[in-house]
Amino acid sequence: MAADETVAENRPKRVRTGCLTCRERHLKCDEGTPDCQNCRKSSRICKRGIRLNFIDIQTEQPPVMPISHEWKVHFQDESRDIASEYAGGVKRYAPFINTGTPMRTTISPPTPWSNPSMSAAQQHPHPPPPCPPPASHAFDRILSQAHRKVDRYLDNSEETLFMQVFVEEVGIWMDSLDPLKHFSRLLPFSSLSEPMLLNAFLACGARHLTLVNPAYHEDKALNYYDTATRLILASLQNQNRDTEICATTAIILNVYEIMSERPLQRMNHIAGARALLKECGWNARTGGVGGACFWLNVTMELLSCLRFNWAVAWDPDEWGVDVDFNRSCEPGGEELWAHRIIYILAKIANFKAAVKREDNSDEIHMSAETIQKRYSEWSRLRDMCVSWNEHIPRNMHPMAYLHPYQTTAKSSFPEVWLIKRCAVVARLFYHTAMVIVAQINPYPNSDMQEMALNHAHQICGIAAHVKDRGVASVALRSLATAAECLTDRREQEEVLDIFTKIRKETGWRVNFVLKELRESWGWEVVEPTLMQQSVPAALNQHRNQPQYSQFQPQQQEIELWQQQHQHQQEREQLQHQHQHQHHRRLVNPLELNSHAHPYHPHYVSAPQEHHQYHVQRLHYMQ
């Protein structure tokens, strides 16, 4: 022990006041003045200055030094250079931006959606869960390289066409809530050096062409889609994978599934992207590409959950959204308010799904305490919607509002004119939330019906007169929710015309929505074989309708239909097992925990040979 202390005392101490020249040459300085011994031997200039060691690398308001004409201070920060010599050292620092102008003493307050270094108390009324640093270092590197290098281009006319279609038709609605337009303006350049990302972009562009132009077939889109899927599966099996590239590719592939209208594959991609987002540490507080990917993924999941009346798998309270409406917002921060209404709508979707589960339970009668508890939660959600509408900036309210009798087209709905695309999307989500809130009131009454109809008219008025193609795709789910509240035949027919216009402009498949609306309005009679319910339930539904009031089936007919229905289900089950006997079973994407990857081989079988993709494409084309 004594020997160790003796060695520690004899060890040379670290020099604190040495010259900068020795520091640059990584030599020990003897601290001699005016010139040290090393500089005298090598005939170098012995530079002197103040050495600063930066411990706190993130600060919101750095200290301000008073300006003096008698002396000057030059700051020389070598911490990044030193950190670059260690594995993962640079990732501890935020991306460096040299503006070329001196620091101003007046510093504007940072906005919570662009400054991930803000404290939790400033962003949230309650502390958010801990999360990894939200910086997107891999994409910062890729984007900077894409802007510097100009030696890579698309040199194929077909790929150029598909990329143009993606940027001009698909990317515009993907960037509806992104002020920097990452998917349509920045990431296409990054894809030139990332084959996985490039094939996902080309798949979406080719898929859009097949929807709007019958001359194009889906073969090209499926080829790009299969290539991107194969690359992402192979990448996820690599421990040294670039998770951020994989997460972004998964989100773009999810857009492809939405355009192809395949719900199971779509929810698997959403679940896979969600797991990758959590692995990257991306959430509502993340800026740049990470924030754009997060909000696009949760928005697509929310719209899917609204359609199927599911709960959002990622708890909205864990997103990290700033829900303090009293905090002032600078002009240009409309995206923050759009993010807030998405958070509120997700909370409402989860409440609606929970109410459905309780209503479908074995308990026929609920206690008064349960109903009162449900009403308290309902009131809280309604108040959040009302408060959001009262606190949003003026430019998120309509610029003009014309009543139906004032419109030149003599529409059944008012003409609501909103200027910014982000404001249009936010208002659609707000009115959708209010419609659902009115529908799930534990104490339904005529006021709730009137409230739902009023907000439904607002949704139809926005969708009927909007000229922005980037909004049309997002408006489909809101328009479908609003159309279910309409009872007037003229209004119903005009809504169908709006869907037809959206289908012509975007190519999106809306036939299933039109069929569901006609059935809910009573325009079409639903056949028992098309209903996903038992035969007696279908018979009761037909019996309650006026045109079937005289229909009284015998018990033998009911039993015969039950047997036929059971045999048909057994045949379909056997056929399904035969087709997928060599494949692993897909898990429910909404039941995956935060550590599960639906793209992992344990959940999805990665194709091994090319002919498997060929068979898969034929299956999709049928």
N, C-alpha and C positions, 0 to 999 in steps of 0.2 A: 504493500500500500504506500509506503514511504517512497519506494522507487518510482511509482507512478506519479506521485506529487512532484518529485524532483524533475522527472522528464517534462511534466506539464509546465513547470517554472522555467526550464531551459528552452522550451519551444519558443521560436520567435513570434512576437506578437504581430497582429495584422496592422499594416500601415494605414493610418486614417488621413494623414495630411500630405501624402506623397504627391508628386507632380503628375499632370495628366499624360505627359509623354511616356513615363514608365508604365502608367496604367494601360495605355494603348498597346505597349509592347509586351504587356504581361510580365513585367519585371518588378522586383522588389526595390523600392526607392529608399535611399538613405535619408530623405527629407532634408538634404542640405540646401542652403540658400546662399546666393541667389540661384545658383545652378547646382543640381545634384551631381553626384559622381558619375552616374550612368550617362547623363547627357553630356558631361564634359569629355568623357572618353570617346563617345561616338559623334561628337561635334553636332549635337542636335539642340534644338531650341527647347529649353525647359519651360514648358507651359504650366501656368498655375491657374487655379480656379476653385470654385466651390463645388465639392462633391456631394451629391444628394442621393440618398437611398430611398426609393419610393416603396413604402410598405403597403399603403392603401391605394390599390390600383384603380378603384372606382369611386368617384366622388361626384356629387351633384353641383355643388357650388364651391369651387376651389377658392382658397384665400387670395385676397387681392393685395398686392404690394403697392404702396404709394410711389408714384413716379418721381424720380430725382434726376437732376441734370449733372450731379457731381459724380455718379458712379453708374455702371451698367452691370446687369447680371445676365449671363448667357447660360441657358439650361441645356445640358447634354445628357439625355436619357439613353443609357445603353442596356436597360433591363430587358428589352425585347431581344436584342442580339444575344445576350447571355442566356436567356430562356430558350432561345432557338437551338442551343447546343444540347438540350435535354429533351427526352421523349415526352411529348405532351405539354411542354412548357409554354409554347406560344398560345395554346388553347385557353390559357388562363386570362389572356388579355383580349379585350374587345378589338374589332377590326380598326386599324389605324387609318385615319383619313387626314391627309395634309392639305389644308385649304389654302395655304400660302398667305394667309392674312393673320395679323396678331390677334391674340385673344382679347375680346372686349370685356370690360368690367361688368357690363349689364348682361345678365344671363337670363334668358327666357325660361320659364318653368317647363320642365320636360313633360311630355304627354305620356300617359300610362300605357298606350298601345305601341309606342315606339321606343321606350326606355326600359329595358328589362331590369335595370339596376335600382329602380325605385323600391322603397321599403314596402313591406306588406301592409303596414298600417296606413300608408298613403293611398294604396290602391283598393283596399277591401275594408269594409266595415268589420269583418271577422277575418282572423288570420287564415290565409290560404294554406293548403298542404305543401310541404317541402317538395321541391322539384330540382332537377339538375339545372346547370346554367343554360339559359335559353338561346345562346348564340349559335348560329348556323355556320360553323367554321368551314365545313367542307364545301358548302355552296358559295360562301364568300370567296373561297379560293377558286372555285370553278367559274363563277361569274366574272371575277377579275381576269382570269386567264382567257375567257371567251371574249372579253372586251379588248385584250391586248393582241391576241393572235388573230391574224386574218388569213391564215393559210388553209383554212378548211371551209368548204362551201358544199352546198347541195348541187351535185353535178348531174342529176338525173331529172328529166322533165316530169316524170310521174311522181317522184317523191316531192319535187317542188310544188306541184299542184296540190298534193295532199297536205303539205305543210301550210300552204296559203289558205286552204279551206279551214284548217284548224285555227290558224291565227285570226282569220276574219269572221268565222262563223261560230266556232266552238269556244275558243278562248275568251271571247268577249263576255259571255255569261259566267264563265269560271272566275273571271276577275271582277265580278259585280261589286264585291265588297273589299277589293284590294286597290288602294290608291296607286300603287306602283305597277300594277298590271304585270305581275311576274309571269303568268302562264302565257300571255299573248305577246309580251315584249322582251322578256329577259331569258326565260328558260329555253325557248327555241334555240338560242345561240349556245347555251350550255349543252344541249342535246347533240351538237355536232361532235362532241368528244365523249358522249355517253350513249352507246348503242341501245341500252335498255330504255333510256328516256326517249331516244329518237324513234324507236319502233312503237312506243306507246302513243306519241304524238301522231305519227303517220297512221296508226290504226284508227284513231278518232277522226282524223280528217277524211280517210277513205270511207269510214262508216257513215259519216255525214253525207258524203256524195251519194252513197247508195240509197239514202233516205229521200233525198230531194230530186234525184235523177235516175229514172229506171234503167238508163243505158249502162250504169255502173253496177257491177255485181259485187257480192260480199266476199268473194274469194281473196281479193287483195287485202281487205280489212282483216279478215281472219288470219291471213298469213303474218301480217305485222303483229297482230294480237298474240298469236301463238309464240312468235319469236320473243316478244317482250315478256310473256309469261314464263317461258323456258329460262330466260336470262335471270329473272327475278327469283325463280325457284333455286337455280344454281347458286346465285349470289347469297341467298339466305342460309344455305348450307355451309358457307364459308364464315369462319369465326372472325376474319378480318374484313368483313364486308363493309361497304359504305352504306350505313343504315339510312342516311338522309336521302340518298339517291333512290334506294329501295322504297322508302315511304312515299316520295313524290311520284314514282312510277306506279305504285299501287293505287294512288288516288286518281291518276289519269286513266288507268285501266278501269276503275270504277265508273268513270264517266262513259267509257265505252259500253259497259254493261247497262247503264241507264238508257243509252240510246238504243241498245239492242233489246231492252225490255225483258231482262232475265232476272227476276227478283232474287233467286237463290244465289246465283253467282255474284250479283250486286252486293248482297248483304255479306257474303264471304269477303269480298274485296274491302268493304267498309270495315269489317272486323279486323282484317289483316292490316289495313292502313292505320286503324286505331292503335293496335298493338305496337306498330312501328313508330307511330307518333309519340307514344309514351316512352319507348326506348330512346328516342332522340331527345326527349325532354321538351317537346314542343307543346305549348298550350296557348291560352288567350293572351298571356303576357309576352309571348315571343314575337319579335319583329322579323321583317324580311321574308324569305321564302318559307321559313318554319311557320310563321303566323298565317301566311296565305294558305298553306296546305292544311293547317289545323282548322281554319274556319270553313274552308271548302268541304272538308270531310265531315265535320259535325253538321253542316247545313244539309248535305246530301243525306246523311243518316236521319236527320230530323224529318225531312220531307218524306222519306220512305216510311218512317214510323207513323207519321200522320196518316198515310194512306192505309196501313194495315192495323192501325190502332195499337202500336207497340210502344214500349217504353224505350227511351234513349239509353243505350248501354253505359255510356260514359256519363256519370252523374254530373249534371251541370254545375253543381256547387264545387266540383273539383276542377273546373275549367280555369278558374282564376280571373273571372270577369270583374271589372270595376263596376259595381252597382250603386255607387254613391251619386245619385242624380243631382245633388245640390252642388257638386263641384263644377266650377265653370269650365267651359270647353271652348277652345279657340276656334275661329273659323277654319273650315277645312277638316274638322274632326268628326264629320258625320258618320264615318265608319265605326267609331266607338259606340255611337247610339244604335247603329244597326246591329252591332255585336250584342248590345244589351237586350234588344228585343228578341234576338235569336235565343239568348239565354232564358228569357221569360217564356217564350213559346215552348222551349224544351221542357221547362218546369211544368207547363200546362199539359203537354203531351204525356208526361210521366204521371201526372195526377189523373188524367183521363184513363190511361191504361190501368192504373191501380183501382179506379172506380169500377171499371169493367170486370177486373178479376174478382172484386168483392161481390158484384152483382151476380156473377156466374158461380159463386160458391154455393155450398149446400144450405147456407143459412137463408131462409126465405124472408124472415122479418129481421130488420136491423134495429138495434136499440136506439133510443132517443139520443143517448150520449154519443154513439157512433155517427149518427147523422149530424149532430151539432159540431162534432170534431171535423167532419168533412166540410161543413159549411164554413167553419173558421178558416180552413186552408183555402177554400174557394174564394172567400172574401180577400184574403191576403194576395192571391194571384190577380184578382180583378183590380185591386188597388195598385199593384205594381204596373199593370197596363195603363191605368189612368194616369199615374204619376209619370210614366215614361212619356206619354203624349203631352203632358203639361210642361215638361222640362226640356223637350227637344228644341234645338235652335229654329229660328224662323224659316230658314231655307229648306227645312225638312217638312214643312207644311205646304199645302198646295199653293202654287203661284196663281192659279185661276180655278174657279169652281162654277160650272154652268149646270143649272137644273135641266132635267130632261126636256122640258118644253123650250129651253133656250138653245139647244144644240141644233146645228144645221142638218144633221142626219136624222133628226127626230128619234133619237135613241130612247130606249126605256130606262136607261141609266144615266146618272149625271156624268158630265165630262170633268174629270179630275186631272189637272195638269201639274205635274211635278217635273222639275228641271233635271236634277242630278240622278243618275242611275241608282246610286246608293240610296237616295231618299225614296225612290220608287219601290225598291225591294223592301226597305224598312217599313214603309207604309203598308205594303201588302201583308207583311208578317204581322204587323200590329192589328190590322182589321181581321186577319185570320185568327189571331189569338182571342179577339173579342167575340168572334162568332162561336168559337169552341167554348169559351167561358160561359156564354149565354146558354149553350146546349147542355152543359154539365152541371147546371145549378141544382143543388140538392132539393131546392124548393121551386120547381118550375112554375111559371106563371105567364100571363099574357105579356107582361113587360119584357120578359126575357125573349119571347118570340119576336117582339117588335125590335128589340135591340139586335138580335141576330140578323134579322132582315135588313136593318139599316146598314150594318157593317157589310153585309153581303152585297148590297147595292154599291157601296164604296169600292169594293174589290172589283166588281164587274165594270164600274165606271173607269177605274184605272186601266184595267186590262183591255177594255174596248177601244180606248183612244190613245194608248201608248204607241209611239212610233219606233221605239228602240228595240231591235231584235235581241239584244242582250238581256232584256227583261222578260221576253215572251216565254222562254224556257223555264225561268224561275216561277212565273206566274201560274203555271199549270195546276199545281197542287192547291194554291190559294183559290183559284177560280173553281176548281172542283168542289172544294169545301163550301164556297159561297153558293154554288148552283144547287146544292142539296136543300138550301133554305127557301128557294124560290117556289112559288105556287101559281103565279100568273103564267098562262100559256105563252103570251107574247114575250115575256122576259126569258122563259125557258128556251124558246126558239132562237132568241138573239144570243144567248150563251152558247148554244150549239154552233152558231155562225162564228163566234169568237174562237172557239176551239178549231173550227175548220180553217180559219185564217192563220192561226198559229201553226197548224199542221202544214199548210202550204209554204209558210215562211221558213220554218225550221226543220220540217220533215219528221218531227217527233210523232211517235205512234200514240194516238189518243183514242183509238177505237174502243179500247176497253173502258176508258172513262165515259165516253158517250153511251156505251151500253149500260154501265152502272147507273148513270143519271136517268136514262129512259126507264129503267126498272124502278128506281126510287120514285120517279114521278108517276108511275102507273101507266106509262105509254106502252110497255111491252109485258107480255105474260111470260113468266119464268117457267120453263119446263122443269119437271122434277129431276130429270137426269142431269141438269146443269147446276143444280143447287148442291152445295156442299153441306148437306144436312140430312137427317133421316127422312124416310118417306112419309111417316105420319105427320112430321112437322110441315113438310111441303103440302100435304093434303089440307092441313088446317089453314095454311096460308091461302090456298085457292078457295077453300070453303068460305073464308071471311070476305072474299071479294064479291061484289054484286053479281057479276056475270056468271059466278059459280054458286049462287045461292041455292039452286035446285040440285046441285051435284051431291049425291049421297052414296059413296062407294060402299060396297058390302065388305064384311070382314074377310071373306075369302080373297077378294081382290087385293086388299091391303097385305095379307100374308103372302100372296103371289108376288107382289111388287117387292116386298121385303126380301124374299128369296132371290129374285132376280138381281136386286141391288147388291146383296151379299155375294152372290156368285161373281158378279162383275168386279167387285172389289178384290176378291180372291184372285181372279185372273190377272188383274192389273198388278197386284202385289207379286205374283209369281213371275210375271214378265219383267217387272222392275228388278227383282232379285237376279234373274237370269242375265239381264243386261249389265249388271254391276257386280257380278260375282267375283271379278278379278280386281275390283277397286275397293279402297277403304271407304268407310262411311264418313260423310261430311257431318261435322258437329253443327249444332245450332249456333250461328255466329253471335247471336245476342246473349248467349249464355257463357261465352268465353271469358275467362278471367284476364286480368291485365298482363299476365306473364305468358299467355298462350298466343302462338302465331298460327293463324289459319293457313298460312302458306308453308308452314313447316311440314316435312314429309310425314310426320305422325298424323296430320290432319288431312292433307291433300296428297294424293299420289302424283309424284312428278313423272311425266311421260319420259320413257327411256328411248324410244325410237321415233323416227319421222312418221311411220305409217300410222301410229296412234293419233298424231295430230291430223292426219288426213281423214281418218275415220271420225274424229271429233268435229272437223269442219263439215263433213257431210251430215252429221247429226244436227248441227246448228242450222244448216241450210234447209232442212226438211220442214 
